[in-house]
Amino acid sequence: MAPGRNIGELENKALEIVKKSGKKGVLQSELWKMLGLDSREGSRLVLRLVKKGLLSRTQVMVNGRKTYRLFYREKKEVAPKVVISAKSIIDIPCASCPYIDVCEVGGFYDPRQCPLLEAWIDSQIK
């Protein structure tokens, strides 16, 4: 990378270029040229952004050569992490349920439709 270049600034500039390209995307080699990078620097930059989940790429053929078309990816919400410990499952309503012996998926007592179990799961997620 050329002296004085900030990786964060390059990443942001690359993301803006790809984002502006919309649904058609941008060829990887075109992005390098716009940023003034050689293929090695450009490849590393793109791979970092793909690894971070900010870009996706699709292999395409252009003038008989393989290259990649880059697309901007919106950040996805990450599901909350649920930590389960022995303490958290001691209070599970199933442990004291009088219907536990006949509770089964598809049965009259179905865990998928149990309001007590649903309330307990909600309390554990919060």
Backbone as CSV, one residue per row, in Angstrom:
resi,resn,N_x,N_y,N_z,CA_x,CA_y,CA_z,C_x,C_y,C_z
1,MET,0.842,-1.172,0.000,0.000,0.000,0.000,0.887,1.235,0.000
2,ALA,0.493,2.244,-0.720,1.278,3.463,-0.826,1.395,4.124,0.533
3,PRO,2.555,4.778,0.795,2.748,5.434,2.085,1.670,6.483,2.324
4,GLY,1.232,6.592,3.588,0.271,7.613,3.959,-1.182,7.240,3.734
5,ARG,-1.447,6.073,3.174,-2.841,5.669,2.950,-3.407,5.045,4.215
6,ASN,-4.612,5.436,4.540,-5.292,4.915,5.711,-6.242,3.805,5.261
7,ILE,-6.096,2.616,5.852,-6.917,1.464,5.455,-8.397,1.770,5.646
8,GLY,-8.760,2.374,6.758,-10.157,2.693,7.027,-10.742,3.625,5.976
9,GLU,-9.975,4.627,5.568,-10.438,5.561,4.547,-10.644,4.847,3.212
10,LEU,-9.700,3.977,2.848,-9.836,3.215,1.602,-11.057,2.310,1.632
11,GLU,-11.271,1.645,2.759,-12.431,0.764,2.885,-13.723,1.566,2.725
12,ASN,-13.794,2.702,3.391,-15.000,3.537,3.299,-15.223,4.037,1.880
13,LYS,-14.151,4.450,1.216,-14.264,4.935,-0.159,-14.727,3.803,-1.085
14,ALA,-14.146,2.615,-0.896,-14.532,1.453,-1.708,-16.000,1.112,-1.485
15,LEU,-16.434,1.124,-0.235,-17.828,0.819,0.067,-18.768,1.822,-0.586
16,GLU,-18.403,3.094,-0.553,-19.242,4.123,-1.182,-19.355,3.899,-2.689
17,ILE,-18.237,3.567,-3.317,-18.242,3.325,-4.770,-19.151,2.148,-5.101
18,VAL,-18.984,1.059,-4.375,-19.780,-0.139,-4.651,-21.256,0.116,-4.319
19,LYS,-21.502,0.828,-3.236,-22.882,1.129,-2.852,-23.579,1.952,-3.936
20,LYS,-22.871,2.933,-4.499,-23.443,3.791,-5.537,-23.715,3.024,-6.829
21,SER,-23.016,1.918,-7.034,-23.210,1.136,-8.265,-24.556,0.409,-8.266
22,GLY,-25.174,0.301,-7.091,-26.502,-0.297,-6.991,-26.517,-1.778,-7.305
23,LYS,-27.620,-2.199,-7.930,-27.826,-3.628,-8.204,-26.916,-4.170,-9.289
24,LYS,-26.365,-3.301,-10.127,-25.482,-3.796,-11.189,-24.095,-4.138,-10.656
25,GLY,-23.729,-3.586,-9.489,-22.427,-3.870,-8.909,-21.316,-3.206,-9.685
26,VAL,-20.096,-3.487,-9.287,-18.922,-2.920,-9.949,-17.872,-4.014,-10.092
27,LEU,-17.168,-4.009,-11.220,-16.100,-4.995,-11.403,-14.963,-4.687,-10.449
28,GLN,-14.378,-5.730,-9.911,-13.287,-5.587,-8.956,-12.148,-4.754,-9.544
29,SER,-11.790,-5.018,-10.786,-10.684,-4.291,-11.417,-11.011,-2.809,-11.608
30,GLU,-12.293,-2.496,-11.867,-12.693,-1.096,-11.988,-12.556,-0.382,-10.648
31,LEU,-12.900,-1.078,-9.577,-12.782,-0.500,-8.245,-11.325,-0.164,-7.938
32,TRP,-10.413,-1.074,-8.279,-8.989,-0.834,-8.028,-8.523,0.430,-8.741
33,LYS,-8.941,0.554,-9.999,-8.528,1.718,-10.787,-9.056,3.010,-10.173
34,MET,-10.323,2.985,-9.742,-10.932,4.180,-9.129,-10.209,4.581,-7.844
35,LEU,-9.677,3.590,-7.138,-8.995,3.852,-5.867,-7.489,4.051,-6.042
36,GLY,-6.984,3.823,-7.259,-5.551,3.968,-7.514,-4.721,2.875,-6.878
37,LEU,-5.257,1.654,-6.843,-4.559,0.520,-6.230,-4.102,-0.463,-7.293
38,ASP,-3.041,-1.211,-6.971,-2.665,-2.298,-7.874,-3.505,-3.525,-7.520
39,SER,-3.380,-4.585,-8.294,-4.249,-5.753,-8.108,-4.047,-6.412,-6.736
40,ARG,-2.814,-6.422,-6.258,-2.549,-7.042,-4.961,-3.226,-6.261,-3.833
41,GLU,-3.032,-4.946,-3.822,-3.656,-4.105,-2.794,-5.180,-4.161,-2.906
42,GLY,-5.661,-4.112,-4.136,-7.101,-4.142,-4.369,-7.732,-5.444,-3.923
43,SER,-7.073,-6.556,-4.218,-7.584,-7.868,-3.812,-7.668,-7.981,-2.295
44,ARG,-6.635,-7.522,-1.630,-6.622,-7.586,-0.164,-7.736,-6.722,0.434
45,LEU,-7.920,-5.544,-0.127,-8.973,-4.649,0.341,-10.345,-5.312,0.185
46,VAL,-10.595,-5.855,-1.001,-11.885,-6.497,-1.277,-12.096,-7.699,-0.353
47,LEU,-11.091,-8.515,-0.179,-11.227,-9.691,0.696,-11.533,-9.286,2.137
48,ARG,-10.923,-8.190,2.613,-11.225,-7.700,3.967,-12.703,-7.320,4.078
49,LEU,-13.202,-6.625,3.065,-14.594,-6.169,3.100,-15.575,-7.328,2.959
50,VAL,-15.204,-8.333,2.169,-16.046,-9.525,2.038,-16.068,-10.271,3.374
51,LYS,-14.901,-10.408,3.990,-14.798,-11.120,5.267,-15.608,-10.424,6.359
52,LYS,-15.661,-9.091,6.307,-16.441,-8.324,7.283,-17.937,-8.358,6.980
53,GLY,-18.301,-8.947,5.836,-19.710,-9.047,5.470,-20.279,-7.774,4.862
54,LEU,-19.408,-6.862,4.419,-19.857,-5.591,3.860,-20.015,-5.632,2.347
55,LEU,-19.320,-6.563,1.703,-19.423,-6.755,0.258,-19.666,-8.228,-0.024
56,SER,-20.320,-8.481,-1.151,-20.384,-9.850,-1.662,-19.812,-9.781,-3.080
57,ARG,-19.361,-10.906,-3.579,-18.806,-10.900,-4.930,-19.245,-12.134,-5.680
58,THR,-19.414,-11.941,-6.985,-19.838,-13.012,-7.868,-18.833,-13.119,-8.998
59,GLN,-18.380,-14.334,-9.286,-17.415,-14.524,-10.362,-18.118,-14.341,-11.711
60,VAL,-17.483,-13.553,-12.595,-18.019,-13.305,-13.932,-16.886,-13.404,-14.948
61,MET,-17.262,-13.561,-16.215,-16.285,-13.562,-17.305,-16.401,-12.235,-18.046
62,VAL,-15.279,-11.548,-18.203,-15.240,-10.289,-18.945,-14.071,-10.371,-19.920
63,ASN,-14.388,-10.252,-21.212,-13.364,-10.360,-22.266,-12.553,-11.649,-22.138
64,GLY,-13.225,-12.744,-21.821,-12.567,-14.044,-21.726,-11.749,-14.259,-20.461
65,ARG,-11.821,-13.334,-19.502,-11.068,-13.474,-18.251,-12.024,-13.516,-17.070
66,LYS,-11.636,-14.331,-16.074,-12.430,-14.394,-14.858,-12.128,-13.183,-13.984
67,THR,-13.177,-12.601,-13.452,-13.038,-11.509,-12.490,-14.235,-11.567,-11.563
68,TYR,-14.382,-10.587,-10.718,-15.491,-10.562,-9.778,-16.283,-9.281,-9.914
69,ARG,-17.593,-9.418,-9.770,-18.481,-8.257,-9.688,-18.822,-8.112,-8.208
70,LEU,-18.644,-6.904,-7.688,-18.826,-6.636,-6.271,-20.167,-5.970,-6.007
71,PHE,-20.786,-6.351,-4.911,-22.072,-5.801,-4.519,-22.032,-5.396,-3.055
72,TYR,-22.683,-4.294,-2.755,-22.766,-3.806,-1.381,-23.760,-4.659,-0.610
73,ARG,-23.426,-4.973,0.630,-24.331,-5.753,1.495,-24.712,-4.898,2.690
74,GLU,-26.006,-4.797,2.922,-26.480,-4.091,4.105,-26.083,-4.897,5.330
75,LYS,-25.771,-4.196,6.419,-25.455,-4.910,7.650,-26.715,-5.570,8.167
76,LYS,-26.585,-6.802,8.560,-27.723,-7.555,9.078,-27.723,-7.488,10.593
77,GLU,-28.932,-7.509,11.140,-29.066,-7.552,12.586,-28.583,-8.915,13.071
78,VAL,-27.844,-8.897,14.139,-27.353,-10.132,14.723,-28.317,-10.548,15.830
79,ALA,-28.726,-11.797,15.804,-29.646,-12.303,16.825,-28.994,-12.201,18.199
80,PRO,-29.783,-11.886,19.206,-29.201,-11.791,20.546,-28.661,-13.141,20.987
81,LYS,-27.570,-13.089,21.696,-26.954,-14.307,22.201,-27.707,-14.754,23.451
82,VAL,-28.123,-15.987,23.477,-28.835,-16.530,24.626,-27.882,-17.427,25.385
83,VAL,-27.652,-17.075,26.630,-26.773,-17.874,27.471,-27.650,-18.753,28.354
84,ILE,-27.405,-20.043,28.264,-28.195,-20.976,29.060,-27.269,-21.611,30.094
85,SER,-27.695,-21.497,31.322,-26.949,-22.125,32.404,-27.911,-23.033,33.160
86,ALA,-27.385,-23.858,34.033,-28.240,-24.749,34.820,-29.244,-23.930,35.618
87,LYS,-28.818,-22.775,36.125,-29.705,-21.911,36.904,-30.890,-21.457,36.061
88,SER,-30.641,-21.150,34.791,-31.717,-20.626,33.953,-32.744,-21.691,33.579
89,ILE,-32.360,-22.963,33.547,-33.335,-23.994,33.159,-34.037,-24.647,34.345
90,ILE,-33.606,-24.315,35.556,-34.278,-24.873,36.741,-35.720,-24.397,36.796
91,ASP,-35.969,-23.149,36.361,-37.308,-22.567,36.430,-38.179,-22.886,35.219
92,ILE,-37.708,-23.731,34.317,-38.501,-24.048,33.125,-39.852,-24.632,33.560
93,PRO,-40.940,-24.128,32.979,-42.259,-24.583,33.421,-42.507,-26.072,33.173
94,CYS,-41.813,-26.658,32.254,-42.016,-28.088,31.954,-41.682,-28.974,33.158
95,ALA,-40.732,-28.499,33.994,-40.302,-29.312,35.133,-41.435,-29.558,36.124
96,SER,-42.365,-28.624,36.197,-43.470,-28.801,37.149,-44.823,-28.973,36.455
97,CYS,-44.804,-29.197,35.158,-46.041,-29.326,34.386,-46.681,-30.700,34.625
98,PRO,-47.987,-30.726,34.976,-48.653,-32.018,35.204,-48.887,-32.795,33.907
99,TYR,-48.685,-32.142,32.745,-48.949,-32.802,31.465,-47.664,-33.190,30.725
100,ILE,-46.542,-33.132,31.395,-45.248,-33.395,30.753,-45.197,-34.773,30.102
101,ASP,-45.872,-35.757,30.677,-45.846,-37.123,30.130,-46.601,-37.262,28.815
102,VAL,-47.549,-36.349,28.568,-48.334,-36.427,27.335,-48.051,-35.243,26.403
103,CYS,-47.093,-34.439,26.756,-46.734,-33.278,25.936,-45.855,-33.739,24.770
104,GLU,-46.302,-33.437,23.556,-45.528,-33.813,22.379,-45.911,-32.930,21.206
105,VAL,-44.988,-32.785,20.286,-45.247,-31.992,19.088,-46.382,-32.651,18.317
106,GLY,-47.420,-31.855,18.029,-48.574,-32.360,17.300,-49.652,-32.941,18.192
107,GLY,-49.358,-33.089,19.497,-50.338,-33.641,20.420,-51.268,-32.572,20.976
108,PHE,-52.192,-32.997,21.868,-53.115,-32.047,22.487,-52.331,-31.021,23.293
109,TYR,-51.354,-31.490,24.071,-50.432,-30.602,24.788,-49.157,-30.524,23.952
110,ASP,-49.001,-29.405,23.276,-47.907,-29.230,22.304,-46.970,-28.128,22.798
111,PRO,-45.671,-28.405,22.951,-44.748,-27.382,23.447,-44.669,-26.157,22.523
112,ARG,-45.017,-26.315,21.253,-44.976,-25.173,20.332,-46.092,-24.179,20.609
113,GLN,-47.106,-24.604,21.350,-48.252,-23.732,21.621,-48.477,-23.537,23.116
114,CYS,-47.500,-23.777,23.918,-47.634,-23.665,25.375,-47.358,-22.222,25.807
115,PRO,-48.360,-21.515,26.353,-48.143,-20.124,26.767,-47.148,-20.006,27.928
116,LEU,-47.106,-20.989,28.813,-46.154,-20.940,29.927,-44.711,-21.063,29.424
117,LEU,-44.483,-21.986,28.503,-43.149,-22.178,27.939,-42.724,-20.950,27.129
118,GLU,-43.659,-20.405,26.366,-43.365,-19.224,25.563,-42.982,-18.036,26.453
119,ALA,-43.724,-17.827,27.537,-43.421,-16.728,28.471,-42.057,-16.934,29.114
120,TRP,-41.719,-18.173,29.443,-40.427,-18.451,30.067,-39.292,-18.170,29.082
121,ILE,-39.446,-18.597,27.839,-38.413,-18.367,26.807,-38.211,-16.865,26.605
122,ASP,-39.318,-16.120,26.523,-39.224,-14.651,26.377,-38.461,-14.039,27.540
123,SER,-38.710,-14.525,28.744,-38.015,-13.967,29.927,-36.516,-14.284,29.890
124,GLN,-36.138,-15.413,29.308,-34.724,-15.790,29.221,-33.987,-14.967,28.168
125,ILE,-34.676,-14.591,27.100,-34.059,-13.810,26.036,-33.790,-12.394,26.515
126,LYS,-34.709,-11.855,27.313,-34.553,-10.493,27.837,-33.515,-10.494,28.887
